[in-house]
Amino acid sequence: MTASGQPEGGPGILWISRDFRFQDNPAMLAALRQGPLLPVFVLDGQTRAQGAASRWRLQQALIAFDAELRRRSGHGLTLLEGEADHVLPELIRQTGAVEVHQSDWPAPQMRLVQDRVRAALKPLAATLVLHPGHLLAHPARVRTGAGGAYRVYTPFARALRALGPDLPVAAVGARISLRVMPGIPLDRLELAPDMARGAAVLAEHALPAGEAAALARLEDFLDHAADYATQRDRPDMDACSGLSEHLALGEISPRTVWAMASDRLRGDAGGIAKFLSELIWREFAWHLLIAFPQMAERAWRPEWDSFPWRSAGPDLTRWQRAETGMALVDAGLREMWVTGRMHNRVRMVVASYLTKHLLTDWRLGLAHFEDCLTDWDPASNAMNWQWVAGCGPDAAPFFRIFNPEKQAAQYDPQGTYRQHWLKGDGAQAYLRATPRGWNLPPDWRESSGLEAGRARALAAYGAFRES
């Protein structure tokens, strides 16, 4: 031991981005083989630029991960502020380490940061080592016969199932040796001050954060998944897994989810099989984003760059504030503002209303979701918005226009979901969470205009095709 009480030898630097877990974490295992673990989270400009709700949820992930680190080692996470290409080389100089290990979060913005870090480490003879874990399978494994990325879900899913996802690696031991470095005290961190009074309301409705909560939630879901296939589209029922936040933050890996769910398939009547297909949709979104990094900014189908989308205006503002007068649309937008989540069926209806009935640019809707979702995932958010708008890969045709009233009658037949968010306790929570400057009326107001909006959308699409 050194005089400071630290184990001898250079530390294994673990640069954490979206990997707040101890099971199936190859990067952490590799760092531990280097020496005492030095887990570092870098609070950079990219993190500060995330949506408010996802930053709030990130802070909960940091707190839960730090607590588990302290339980296993007696010490916590090192939190540093600055750009990674400045912070990490300085750590190399201070510690004598020669490698930085990171779970590969393949978001386009992170790719740019990783390139800068590699360049900054090179003069120090140090390297950045990326490890799998965010995906079920490396994109290089799942390719078409021509060697490209799949653009359609069904053949992608067939290929992935035939190859089989990667297997999870062993869990990290119950006790670990940790290297301590000075950093920002976690109890002084405030990642989402811009949420103002909405943060307190969100905290009331938040799901527990952390790996233990993710594993417990998965076990509970698998125990009751028999009706998932038939009930997953019902926002008035608690039939979904609730794992999206945990997957977005890496509190559980998709490989662990797949392995645990697959173990239950024998006695399942279809619910778990359907759940696995939904996990493949998440995978498909990431493979698409890797192949087309501009997916959040540009239409996948180039001809859609010239579609006459409407820009920001009063219609967008009313949609953002859940004042469209369409019950299912406004209920979903209120649910998202209060809880940071929105039922997937409702997300499609909400997005269709903005892009079809209001002809508003899908990127404006994407940005609002990014700001409000605690389970924000750049790949799924981009793919789903383009899918609904009709301009993405394997997209729904533009003339497929969700009717909010018919969708509500089919999937919320007793009106339970709408009642809660428009007139019940959810409505009161929404009024407490929204900015006072919005001056929202205390009672929700219904309005019409569905047929006019549909006709306008079809006319715009017809003119676009002719041009």
URGIKA-V315014 format. One record per helix or strand. SS is the DSSP state (h for helix, s for strand). FROM is the first residue (numbers start at 1). LEN is the number of residues. If there is no record, write none. Layout:
SS|FROM|LEN / SS|FROM|LEN
This chain:
s|12|5 / h|26|9 / s|37|7 / h|45|4 / h|52|22 / s|78|4 / h|84|12 / s|99|5 / h|108|15 / s|127|5 / h|139|3 / h|153|11 / s|178|1 / h|186|3 / h|193|3 / h|198|8 / h|211|13 / h|225|7 / h|244|6 / h|254|10 / h|265|3 / h|271|21 / h|302|5 / s|310|1 / h|314|7 / h|327|13 / h|344|14 / s|360|1 / h|362|11 / h|378|12 / h|404|8 / h|416|7 / h|425|9 / h|436|3 / h|450|17
